[in-house]
Amino acid sequence: MPRRSKYSREFMEEAVRLSRQPGHTYRSVGKDLGLSHEAVRSWAIKLSADPIVQQARDEHLELLALRRRVKVLEEEREILAKAAAFRVRETERPR
């Protein structure tokens, strides 16, 4: 019978999420939570193989890419609006 962890899955996921935050390491998170850094690292490896976690990561990356694309499209729209306004002013000017 496999040994059951004394930590819940949610606790492990939160520890891994914290370790992935900028400025944090497995060691710092482990120290803050009273764990070894190896435990946090092994949880990260274990959870990264989890299909649900992988799907969430893929969706997050897709969301970031879409946000970048929206930003580019908004900038392009702004440039086109300014160019259209400039052209209208130029054609309305008496020569």
N, C-alpha and C positions, 0 to 999 in steps of 0.2 A: 504494500500500500504506500503510495507516494506521500511524502511529508507535506503537510499543509502549512502554508506561510502564516505567520502571526500578523502579517500586514494585509489589509484589504487591497483589492485591485485598484480602487479609487485612490488610496494612499500612494500606491506605487506609481500610478499615472501622474498624480500631482507632483511627486518627487522628480519624476523624469521631466515633466513640463517645466518645473522650476530650474532644473539643470540646463535646459535649453534656452533660458532667458539670457539676454546679453549681460555679461559681467559675472555670470555664475558658472561654476564648474561642478563636476560630480563631488569633488572634495568639499567644496564650500556648502553645497546642499546637504551632503551627508553629515557634516559637522553641525549644521543648523538643526537637523532633524534627529541627531543622535544615532546616525547610521555610519557604516563604513562606506567609503567612496566606491568600493567594489560592488556593494549591494546596489547602489544607485546605477552604476554602470551596467551591471548584469540585467537589471530591470529594463534599462533603456534598450539593450540588445533584444531582450525577450519581447518587449512591447513593440519594437519596430518590425518584428516579424509577424505581428498580429494583423490580419487582413483589415480589421475595422480601423486600426490606427493608420495603416497604410492608406486606406481610402480617405480618411480624414486629412492626412498629409497631402494627398493628391488634390483633394478639393481645395485645400488652403493654397496650394501653389497655383491652381487654376484661378482662384479668386484674386490672388496677387497679380497674375498676368492680366486678368480682365480689368483690374483697377488701373494698371499702367496703360492699357489700351484706351480706356475711357479718358484718362488724362491727356493722352496724345490727341484723341479725337476732339476733345474740348478745346485744346490749343489750336488745332487746325480750324475748327469752326470759328473761333475768335479771330484768327488771321483772315479768314474769308469774309467775315462780317466787316472787318475794318477795310479790307480791300474794296468791297462792294460800296461801302459808304464813301470812300475816297473817289471811286469812279463816278458815283452819282454827283458828287460835288464838282468834279472836273467837267462833266458834261453839262452841268447847269450854269457854269461860269460864262459870262459874255466874253467873246474874243475880241 
